[in-house]
Amino acid sequence: MTATPSTFRSHVEDILDALNTAPDRHALSHEGRYVTAGELRALVFRMARALRLRGIGRGQTVTLLSGNLPEVIAARYAANLLGCSVNHLYNKLSAESQAAIVEDVETRALIVDPRWAGRAAEVTAQVPVKDVLTLGPAPLGEDLLELAAAESAEPLPGEARPEDICTIRHTGGTTGHPKGICSTFAQHTTYLFEHQDYPRRQLLCTTVAHAGGSFADTTLRSGGFVVLQDDFDPAAVLAAVERERITDLFLLPPLLYRMMDHPDAATTDTSSLRALVYGGCQASPARLADAIRRFGPVLVQFYGQSEAGGISMLMPDQHDLARPELLRTAGKVLPHIEVEIRDESGRALPNGELGEICVRSPHLMTGYWKQPELTAQVLRDGWLHTGDLGRLDDEGFLAVVDRLKEMIIVVGGHVYTSELEDVLNSHPGVTQSAVFGVRDADNMEQVHAVVVRRPGAGVDVDEEELRALVRESRGAMYEPARVSFTEALPLTDAGKPDKNRLRAEAERAVA
């Protein structure tokens, strides 16, 4: 039964209570600066009061544009404490894409890391926002830290209700209507990694706008310590693991490979690691075997979607070099999660057969922000249709084989091929293009584009020019790793570009 509004306690209130149990301990660090649990808790209450004085409250949206600062964690908690929805922009998107999201979610306040003040100016020039608040002195907006310093640090009761939207997370590009995934406060009261029997010391070197934020929440709620780094640098990560005796680390597979291939990995003391969690895209079984040999039995694979939450996990004892077939799976389905493999007609398939992975779970999104028709396409009869192809074996291991969707998963987010094709086709020297993902030697997808030049256009277009066009229009995340040219795209019998053939040719070229 859903808690009544008078008794409901949000995840933020749980975290604030945990911070109060030992206020003098270190809770966060960033570039050598340490923040105690008491300081973080006080800052959250001060910020919440400062936001409320500006009329910001329950049901409104607060958007964050930032790196991984301790003050960003506090701002997110302060907004959620007031019952606001929080939308955190990805930094690698273009200003145009960010502005489209800011407008779409009806942003009431934009909270800005001063290091991103220039980008905030670009965004707000396109989409005015009532309140622009900065986490320190900046050439725009008001300094939220200064405003908060004038407020009381006394506890403030949470105003969120279980059914209120807690987060709006965008998963791809923004042509047309941005696709924002909505989850409620009730869904944020469970923590996947909270039952560990050791004091957590978490290193976050991926953005808190995505999975990193959830790992920070779990660690702080458990009374642990979070080390924040703004970006991934393998030498810096390894050094922090040794220096701070890190127990928990989350990486996307490409970052895991870079870390274990770095020369420092052979000499760094990583014995403190207890859970090296990886996920977000498919991993290479051969590289996972290398990682097991390098770091020991600490790897944990996490498979999930923003729309579905967690789905399955491959635990450390299942990363078994004597059973390499398990490294091709995403582990076993989590407790209280139901998974069915279905065919195109919606019929549940027996073990071993390939079909779409469908999920029923308490953690399913409530829907896509202001897109009921799109929501109805993927949420049907209480089941989420993930768009992923997979199979279950007789032991209950789930293998994710491919995707029905054409999106390409890259470090930092997702690339939608149709959007990228639209950008390429906008060049006066291009008549047609096809975009697809090509797996490299580490089984990671790289964005490839094949372009047909426009004959007689009088414009000599080359690869660098098109890559620059994409960077400017959609941001670095969308930039193709390779652009090649052809006189005509091969077509299927139905008349569509034959991307399977193009992909096979590209794979042979990079082999």
Secondary structure, DSSP 8 states (H G I E B T S, - for coil): ----TTT---HHHHHHHHHHHSTTSEEEEETTEEEEHHHHHHHHHHHHHHHHHTT--TT-EEEEE--S-HHHHHHHHHHHHTT-EEEE--TTS-HHHHHHHHHHTTEEEEEE-GGGHHHHHHHHHHS--SEEEESS--SSSEEHHHHHHTS--S-------TTSEEEEEE-S--SSS--EEEEESGGGG--TTTT-SS--EEEE-S-TTTHHHHHHHHHHHTT-EEEE-SS--HHHHHHHHHHHT--EEEE-HHHHHHHHHSGGGGTS--TT-SEEEEESS---HHHHHHHHHHH-TTEEEEEEETTTEEEEEE-GGG--TT-GGGGGS--EE-TT-EEEEE-TTS-B--TT--EEEEEE-TT--SEETT-HHHHHHHEETTEEEEEEEEEE-TT-BEEEEEESS--EEETTEEE-HHHHHHHHHTSTTEEEEEEEEEE-TTS-EEEEEEEEE-TT-S----HHHHHHHHHHHH-GGG--SEEEEESS--B-TTSSB-HHHHHHHHHHHH-
